Structures are given as C-alpha cells and as structure tokens.
C-alpha cells in the first residue's frame, strides 16, 4: 500500500469517493486544506508520497516544500498547480518531484504513482518467491530529454486533448523512477537484484511510452525537432 499525505482542498474527498479499482494500492494517512495544519500532522505519519497544491504553499512555496520534505523524506512529491509563473514552476522541479497541471483526479494521481505501485507489487511477488518476467536486455537510451518533455507538458493541442501533456508527464515519471532505481542504496544482494530489475523494467516501459509519444506527436503534427533541448 502506497501511503499518501495530501495538502489539497478537494483531492481527499475525491479519494473517499473513488471506486475500489481507482484507489487500489493507495491509502491517505494524513490530509489537510491549510499548510499549518498539514505541517503539524504530516511529520508524525511520514507518508511515502506528498501531494500538495501549489496555491496552499503560500508566498514561499520552495521553502515550505523543502520543510515538508526534510521532515517527511518522501519517496515522491507531487506538486499540483493551476496557474503560476513559469519561474515558480521551474524552481519546484527537482529529483523526486513531479509537477503537474490541475485539475487532478484520482485516476491521474494513480497514473503518476504507477511506478511506486509497480515497485510494491514487484517486491511483494519477490517475497512470495517469484519475480515478473522482464527482458534481460538493457533498455534503449532515452529518446526525449527532460527539456523536450517539459515543453510537451506545456504544449497546447490543436484539438481539445491533453494526451501530449499527459504522456509527457508519464515519460518523465518513468525516466525519474528508472534513474532512482539505479541509484538506490542496496542493503544486500537481494536488494541489488530487485533494484536492477526495477530499473530495467521501468526503462523498457519508458522506451515503449517514448515510441508512443513520438507517434502521438506525429499525429498531432508536433515537430519534435523544433522542441528545445537540454544544453550540451
């Protein structure tokens, strides 16, 4: 079960109303709609994931977010924003964080946490004596860098469709978890084995979704070659 701490006015209610399949593997252990109350509670519970509304972080969002992360040390922080200055949004991007546009639904939340859910299921299967089949070959190198993906997160489709933004979110999340799995500390040989498997499995999933994203861009007439790239 992935434990959540939610600083958001409406998401906790959505979680309560969600169907069993949508909220499967997710458990809200602390929630609040104001920063002071949330900060007071969250340190006692230390959820694996923080989901916070940028608007509730006040005038110093970076500082307040760092305070929460220092106390909780979450595996992932999800920052949701509706409207904000580009510089503010960019200042919040960091390893172990995802920044997504509002509105957020339980289904979207689950999609952004799919890597943690997959890891939990994989670890459970390992404890039960079996590991899922994962290709032995290393995954292909990344097709999109972070700067291109961030651009695709913000791009506006010619039709009323946010698929390019959402698929870019997913590819970013997969790439982040792939890197996280490679860098994770190992207590023993079994730990090293499961982290290598997770990195490899996530890398193949990332490559598959990158192919889908390329096809989607072609369909939407988005020229990938014109997207800004990370400086060498």
Residue frames relative to the residue before (quaternion, step in Angstrom):
aa qw qx qy qz dx dy dz
X 1.0000 0.0000 0.0000 0.0000 0.00 0.00 0.00
X 0.2935 -0.7428 0.5789 0.1640 3.58 -0.87 1.00
X 0.2354 -0.7971 0.5426 0.1214 3.59 -0.60 1.14
X 0.1892 -0.8135 0.5484 0.0396 3.54 -0.95 1.00
X 0.1228 -0.7197 0.6743 0.1113 3.51 -1.26 0.64
X 0.0797 -0.8470 0.5253 -0.0188 3.59 -0.46 1.20
X 0.0879 -0.7480 0.6574 0.0239 3.55 -0.82 1.12
X 0.4246 0.6721 -0.4640 0.3906 3.54 0.14 1.32
X 0.5046 -0.6910 0.4303 0.2876 3.58 -0.98 0.80
X 0.8249 0.2582 -0.1100 0.4907 3.61 0.94 -0.81
X 0.5578 0.6516 -0.3937 0.3306 3.61 1.07 -0.59
X 0.6285 0.5298 -0.3686 0.4341 3.68 0.89 -0.71
X 0.6493 0.5022 -0.3197 0.4733 3.60 1.00 -0.77
X 0.6178 0.5330 -0.3431 0.4654 3.59 1.04 -0.75
X 0.6370 0.5366 -0.3251 0.4478 3.58 1.01 -0.84
X 0.6598 0.5115 -0.3065 0.4573 3.59 0.98 -0.83
X 0.7237 0.4411 -0.2375 0.4747 3.56 1.05 -0.78
X 0.5181 0.6750 -0.4070 0.3320 3.59 1.23 -0.35
X 0.5418 -0.6091 0.4756 0.3306 3.52 -1.22 0.55
X 0.6949 -0.4934 0.3296 0.4062 3.54 -1.26 0.41
X 0.6721 0.5082 -0.3089 0.4412 3.58 0.94 -0.87
X 0.6580 0.5223 -0.3120 0.4437 3.61 0.98 -0.83
X 0.7791 0.3401 -0.1722 0.4977 3.57 0.94 -0.89
X 0.3377 0.7619 -0.4919 0.2522 3.59 1.26 0.16
X 0.8253 0.1828 -0.1935 0.4981 3.57 -1.01 0.98
X 0.6700 0.4623 -0.3058 0.4939 3.62 1.25 0.10
X 0.0080 0.7961 -0.6043 0.0311 3.59 -0.95 0.89
X 0.2686 -0.7501 0.5861 0.1473 3.57 -0.73 1.10
X 0.0926 -0.8263 0.5547 0.0313 3.60 -0.57 1.12
X 0.7796 0.0352 -0.0700 0.6214 3.59 1.27 -0.17
X 0.0862 0.7864 -0.6071 0.0740 3.56 -0.99 0.84
X 0.0809 0.7707 -0.6288 0.0635 3.55 -1.22 0.59
X 0.3601 -0.7271 0.5448 0.2117 3.54 -1.29 0.39
X 0.7253 0.2973 -0.2562 0.5656 3.59 1.25 0.31
X 0.6113 -0.6232 0.3536 0.3361 3.54 -1.01 0.89
X 0.6630 0.5341 -0.3277 0.4097 3.61 0.79 -0.98
X 0.6752 0.4831 -0.2929 0.4742 3.57 0.90 -0.91
X 0.6581 0.5150 -0.3113 0.4526 3.57 0.95 -0.88
X 0.6598 0.5114 -0.3113 0.4541 3.59 0.88 -0.92
X 0.6440 0.5357 -0.3178 0.4442 3.58 1.03 -0.78
X 0.7411 0.4299 -0.2251 0.4640 3.58 0.99 -0.85
X 0.6828 0.5749 -0.3139 0.3236 3.53 0.81 -1.07
X 0.6144 0.5738 -0.3546 0.4093 3.60 1.07 -0.63
X 0.6464 0.5220 -0.3235 0.4528 3.59 1.13 -0.56
X 0.7485 0.4207 -0.2101 0.4675 3.57 1.09 -0.67
X 0.1128 -0.8492 0.5060 0.1008 3.58 1.18 -0.64
X 0.0019 -0.8234 0.5664 -0.0358 3.62 0.46 1.16
X 0.5839 -0.5853 0.4332 0.3590 3.56 -1.23 0.44
X 0.7951 0.1928 -0.0699 0.5708 3.57 1.08 -0.76
X 0.1855 -0.7332 0.6424 0.1237 3.54 -1.11 0.82
X 0.0489 -0.7599 0.6478 0.0240 3.58 -0.95 0.92
X 0.0515 0.8408 -0.5295 0.1002 3.57 -0.31 1.23
X 0.3942 -0.6800 0.5730 0.2319 3.53 -1.18 0.75
X 0.4830 -0.6901 0.4574 0.2850 3.59 -0.66 1.10
X 0.6380 0.5555 -0.3326 0.4168 3.58 0.98 -0.81
X 0.6925 0.4716 -0.2759 0.4711 3.61 1.16 -0.54
X 0.5631 0.6007 -0.3858 0.4163 3.59 1.29 0.06
X 0.4912 -0.7061 0.4059 0.3088 3.58 1.27 0.04
X 0.7735 -0.3828 0.2714 0.4260 3.53 -1.30 -0.43
X 0.7407 0.3017 -0.2010 0.5656 3.60 1.24 -0.22
X 0.0572 -0.8671 0.4935 0.0358 3.59 0.63 1.11
X 0.6470 0.5272 -0.3347 0.4376 3.61 0.92 -0.84
X 0.6736 0.4986 -0.2944 0.4594 3.56 0.89 -0.96
X 0.6842 0.4821 -0.2943 0.4613 3.60 0.88 -0.91
X 0.6393 0.5204 -0.3304 0.4596 3.57 1.00 -0.76
X 0.6413 0.5164 -0.3202 0.4686 3.58 0.99 -0.81
X 0.6175 0.5445 -0.3429 0.4524 3.60 1.04 -0.75
X 0.6591 0.5006 -0.3055 0.4707 3.56 0.91 -0.91
X 0.6902 0.4911 -0.2863 0.4477 3.57 0.86 -0.96
X 0.6254 0.5375 -0.3435 0.4494 3.59 1.03 -0.69
X 0.6843 0.4727 -0.2792 0.4800 3.58 1.03 -0.78
X 0.7679 0.3924 -0.1920 0.4685 3.55 0.82 -1.04
X 0.0974 -0.8065 0.5613 0.1581 3.58 1.00 -0.92
X 0.0751 0.8402 -0.5320 0.0731 3.60 0.69 1.07
X 0.5420 -0.5883 0.4798 0.3604 3.53 -1.26 0.31
X 0.7950 0.0159 0.0148 0.6062 3.56 1.16 -0.61
X 0.1307 -0.7497 0.6420 0.0931 3.55 -1.16 0.72
X 0.1465 -0.7807 0.6056 0.0471 3.55 -0.83 1.07
X 0.1077 -0.8002 0.5894 0.0254 3.59 -0.57 1.19
X 0.1443 -0.7976 0.5842 0.0424 3.57 -0.69 1.14
X 0.0471 0.8040 -0.5913 0.0413 3.59 -0.85 0.92
X 0.3560 -0.7113 0.5644 0.2209 3.55 -1.16 0.64
X 0.7712 -0.1060 0.1095 0.6180 3.56 0.73 -1.13
X 0.1966 0.7610 -0.5973 0.1599 3.55 -0.93 0.92
X 0.5903 -0.5534 0.4414 0.3880 3.55 -1.22 0.42
X 0.6080 -0.5885 0.3971 0.3554 3.53 -1.07 0.82
X 0.6571 0.5268 -0.3203 0.4337 3.58 0.92 -0.86
X 0.6331 0.5206 -0.3293 0.4687 3.58 1.05 -0.74
X 0.6573 0.5085 -0.3106 0.4615 3.56 0.90 -0.93
X 0.6816 0.4938 -0.2958 0.4518 3.58 0.87 -0.92
X 0.6354 0.5452 -0.3336 0.4332 3.59 1.05 -0.71
X 0.6667 0.5096 -0.2941 0.4575 3.59 1.21 -0.46
X 0.5547 0.6008 -0.4063 0.4076 3.59 1.20 -0.27
X 0.2056 0.7545 -0.5948 0.1862 3.56 -0.89 0.98
X 0.6413 -0.4852 0.3932 0.4457 3.59 -1.21 0.27
X 0.7905 0.2735 -0.2202 0.5018 3.56 -0.95 0.87
X 0.6888 0.4070 -0.2857 0.5275 3.58 1.29 0.22
X 0.1050 -0.7359 0.6612 0.1010 3.50 -1.31 0.50
X 0.1678 -0.7713 0.6087 0.0795 3.57 -0.98 0.90
X 0.0185 0.8286 -0.5543 0.0765 3.60 -0.53 1.17
X 0.5107 -0.6497 0.4771 0.2992 3.53 -1.19 0.61
X 0.4298 -0.6516 0.5612 0.2754 3.55 -1.20 0.67
X 0.5692 -0.1204 -0.8048 -0.1173 1.56 -2.35 0.82
X 0.2924 -0.7420 0.5754 0.1811 3.55 -1.23 0.49
X 0.1791 -0.7705 0.6063 0.0812 3.55 -0.95 0.93
X 0.6646 -0.4722 0.3715 0.4442 3.58 -1.27 0.14
X 0.6318 0.5361 -0.3340 0.4493 3.57 1.01 -0.77
X 0.6659 0.4859 -0.3016 0.4792 3.59 0.96 -0.86
X 0.6147 0.5410 -0.3422 0.4607 3.57 1.04 -0.78
X 0.6614 0.5076 -0.3008 0.4630 3.56 0.89 -0.94
X 0.6351 0.5334 -0.3325 0.4490 3.59 0.99 -0.82
X 0.6898 0.4771 -0.2831 0.4652 3.59 0.98 -0.80
X 0.7126 0.4124 -0.2465 0.5113 3.57 1.22 -0.40
X 0.3435 0.7894 -0.4699 0.1949 3.57 1.28 0.07
X 0.6185 0.5564 -0.3579 0.4241 3.60 1.05 -0.67
X 0.6634 0.4858 -0.3049 0.4805 3.59 0.97 -0.83
X 0.6314 0.5272 -0.3317 0.4619 3.57 1.03 -0.76
X 0.6498 0.5071 -0.3149 0.4706 3.58 0.94 -0.90
X 0.6429 0.5228 -0.3322 0.4505 3.58 0.94 -0.82
X 0.6528 0.5178 -0.3191 0.4515 3.57 0.94 -0.87
X 0.6574 0.5027 -0.3070 0.4700 3.58 0.94 -0.90
X 0.6526 0.5216 -0.3101 0.4537 3.58 0.97 -0.90
X 0.6671 0.4937 -0.3047 0.4673 3.59 0.91 -0.88
X 0.6300 0.5294 -0.3349 0.4589 3.57 1.04 -0.74
X 0.6553 0.5025 -0.3103 0.4709 3.56 0.99 -0.83
X 0.6130 0.5410 -0.3523 0.4554 3.56 1.08 -0.70
X 0.6571 0.5047 -0.3068 0.4684 3.56 0.96 -0.86
X 0.6727 0.4836 -0.2862 0.4814 3.57 1.14 -0.63
X 0.6402 -0.5810 0.3061 0.3987 3.55 1.29 0.07
X 0.7730 0.2912 -0.1915 0.5302 3.61 1.16 0.12
X 0.2420 -0.7532 0.5964 0.1357 3.55 -1.16 0.66
X 0.5267 -0.6278 0.4536 0.3503 3.60 -1.05 0.63
X 0.5524 -0.6046 0.4553 0.3492 3.54 -1.21 0.56
X 0.0216 0.7761 -0.6269 0.0639 3.55 -0.80 1.10
X 0.5522 -0.6138 0.4291 0.3663 3.63 -0.90 0.81
X 0.4548 -0.7057 0.4756 0.2625 3.57 -0.93 0.89
X 0.6034 0.5747 -0.3579 0.4214 3.58 1.14 -0.60
X 0.5250 -0.6136 0.4691 0.3576 3.61 -1.07 0.61
X 0.5438 -0.6266 0.4394 0.3443 3.61 -1.09 0.61
X 0.6021 -0.5531 0.4184 0.3956 3.61 -1.19 0.42
X 0.5898 -0.5535 0.4320 0.3989 3.61 -1.20 0.38
X 0.6567 -0.5255 0.3720 0.3929 3.53 -1.26 0.42
X 0.3529 -0.7357 0.5475 0.1857 3.53 -1.06 0.86
X 0.7640 0.2300 -0.1186 0.5910 3.59 1.13 -0.72
X 0.2872 -0.7271 0.5800 0.2290 3.60 -1.01 0.67
X 0.7302 -0.4594 0.2785 0.4221 3.58 -1.30 0.26
X 0.6355 0.5406 -0.3402 0.4338 3.60 0.99 -0.77
X 0.6420 0.5074 -0.3189 0.4782 3.59 1.00 -0.81
X 0.6714 0.5061 -0.2997 0.4509 3.57 0.92 -0.90
X 0.6265 0.5193 -0.3363 0.4741 3.58 1.03 -0.76
X 0.6256 0.5278 -0.3352 0.4666 3.59 1.03 -0.76
X 0.6736 0.4843 -0.2922 0.4757 3.58 0.98 -0.83
X 0.5752 0.5762 -0.3781 0.4406 3.59 1.17 -0.50
X 0.7549 0.4091 -0.1921 0.4752 3.56 1.06 -0.81
X 0.5374 0.6670 -0.4014 0.3244 3.59 1.18 -0.43
X 0.3295 -0.7399 0.5564 0.1857 3.56 -1.12 0.68
X 0.4129 -0.7252 0.5041 0.2226 3.54 -0.78 1.10
X 0.5673 -0.5906 0.4527 0.3528 3.56 -1.25 0.46
X 0.7331 0.2654 -0.1897 0.5968 3.57 1.24 -0.41
X 0.6330 -0.5388 0.3866 0.3994 3.58 -1.28 0.20
X 0.4240 0.6748 -0.4735 0.3751 3.56 0.39 1.27
X 0.2032 -0.7973 0.5600 0.0974 3.57 -0.87 0.94
X 0.2887 0.8013 -0.4895 0.1871 3.58 1.23 0.29
X 0.6419 0.5043 -0.3664 0.4466 3.68 0.82 -0.73
X 0.6487 0.5125 -0.3206 0.4623 3.61 0.99 -0.81
X 0.7156 0.4744 -0.2604 0.4416 3.55 0.84 -1.03
X 0.6491 0.4926 -0.3246 0.4802 3.59 1.02 -0.75
X 0.6111 0.5285 -0.3482 0.4753 3.59 1.08 -0.68
X 0.6001 0.5476 -0.3475 0.4683 3.61 1.06 -0.77
X 0.6926 0.4966 -0.2798 0.4420 3.54 0.85 -1.02
X 0.6559 0.5022 -0.3141 0.4678 3.59 0.96 -0.84
X 0.6189 0.5291 -0.3392 0.4711 3.60 1.04 -0.74
X 0.6645 0.5091 -0.3005 0.4571 3.57 0.93 -0.94
X 0.6569 0.5043 -0.3128 0.4650 3.58 0.94 -0.85
X 0.6545 0.5110 -0.3132 0.4609 3.58 0.96 -0.85
X 0.6483 0.5175 -0.3166 0.4601 3.57 1.01 -0.83
X 0.6984 0.4567 -0.2906 0.4682 3.59 0.90 -0.85
X 0.5744 0.5707 -0.3713 0.4544 3.59 1.14 -0.60
X 0.6818 0.4706 -0.2784 0.4859 3.58 0.92 -0.95
X 0.6297 0.5443 -0.3283 0.4465 3.57 1.00 -0.86
X 0.6658 0.5111 -0.3077 0.4480 3.60 0.90 -0.89
X 0.6514 0.5158 -0.3213 0.4543 3.57 1.03 -0.76
X 0.7408 0.4295 -0.2150 0.4696 3.56 1.04 -0.82
X 0.4708 0.7093 -0.4336 0.2954 3.59 1.24 -0.27
X 0.4848 -0.6602 0.4920 0.2952 3.58 -1.04 0.78
X 0.2356 -0.7809 0.5681 0.1094 3.55 -1.04 0.83
X 0.3448 -0.7508 0.5298 0.1917 3.55 -0.82 1.01
X 0.7967 -0.0212 0.0616 0.6008 3.58 1.11 -0.66
X 0.7443 -0.4053 0.2825 0.4495 3.57 -1.33 -0.05
X 0.6320 0.5336 -0.3378 0.4492 3.59 1.03 -0.75
X 0.6168 0.5398 -0.3264 0.4708 3.57 1.08 -0.79
X 0.6633 0.5088 -0.3012 0.4588 3.57 0.88 -0.97
X 0.6476 0.5328 -0.3154 0.4441 3.55 1.02 -0.84
X 0.6959 0.4683 -0.2910 0.4602 3.59 0.84 -0.92
X 0.6532 0.5037 -0.3263 0.4617 3.60 1.01 -0.72
X 0.6271 0.5176 -0.3367 0.4749 3.60 1.05 -0.70
X 0.6414 0.5189 -0.3185 0.4669 3.56 1.01 -0.82
X 0.6618 0.5095 -0.3068 0.4564 3.58 0.92 -0.92
X 0.6501 0.5098 -0.3195 0.4641 3.60 0.95 -0.85
X 0.6739 0.4958 -0.2960 0.4609 3.57 0.94 -0.89
X 0.6637 0.5058 -0.3012 0.4615 3.57 0.92 -0.94
X 0.6739 0.4864 -0.2960 0.4709 3.57 0.93 -0.91
X 0.6252 0.5487 -0.3363 0.4415 3.59 1.03 -0.74
X 0.6609 0.4844 -0.3085 0.4831 3.58 0.99 -0.81
X 0.6306 0.5142 -0.3311 0.4779 3.59 1.05 -0.75
X 0.6359 0.5306 -0.3196 0.4604 3.58 1.01 -0.84
X 0.6624 0.5040 -0.3072 0.4614 3.60 0.92 -0.89
X 0.6367 0.5265 -0.3241 0.4608 3.58 1.01 -0.80
X 0.6930 0.4619 -0.2752 0.4802 3.58 0.92 -0.91
X 0.5924 0.5448 -0.3726 0.4620 3.61 1.13 -0.51
X 0.6223 0.5216 -0.3342 0.4785 3.58 1.05 -0.74
X 0.6534 0.5036 -0.3055 0.4756 3.57 0.96 -0.89
X 0.6453 0.5196 -0.3214 0.4586 3.60 1.00 -0.81
X 0.6306 0.5292 -0.3306 0.4614 3.59 1.02 -0.76
X 0.6580 0.4945 -0.3017 0.4811 3.57 0.98 -0.87
X 0.6378 0.5287 -0.3215 0.4586 3.58 1.03 -0.82
X 0.6432 0.5159 -0.3214 0.4656 3.59 0.97 -0.84
X 0.6363 0.5186 -0.3308 0.4656 3.59 0.99 -0.79
X 0.6512 0.5182 -0.3058 0.4625 3.57 1.00 -0.86
X 0.7281 0.4195 -0.2247 0.4933 3.58 1.00 -0.89
X 0.4100 -0.7272 0.4487 0.3189 3.59 1.37 0.01
X 0.3616 0.6832 -0.5282 0.3513 3.55 0.96 0.96
X 0.2855 -0.7754 0.5423 0.1524 3.59 -0.55 1.15
X 0.3480 -0.7680 0.5019 0.1928 3.57 -0.31 1.26
X 0.6365 0.5690 -0.3353 0.3984 3.58 1.01 -0.78
X 0.6804 0.4853 -0.2962 0.4623 3.61 1.16 -0.49
X 0.5025 0.6510 -0.4361 0.3654 3.60 1.23 -0.13
X 0.5134 -0.6297 0.4689 0.3463 3.62 -1.00 0.69
X 0.2165 -0.7776 0.5816 0.1012 3.56 -1.10 0.74
X 0.6253 -0.5202 0.4217 0.4007 3.53 -1.30 0.34
X 0.4945 -0.6559 0.4798 0.3082 3.57 -0.96 0.84
X 0.5016 -0.6618 0.4673 0.3036 3.56 -1.01 0.78
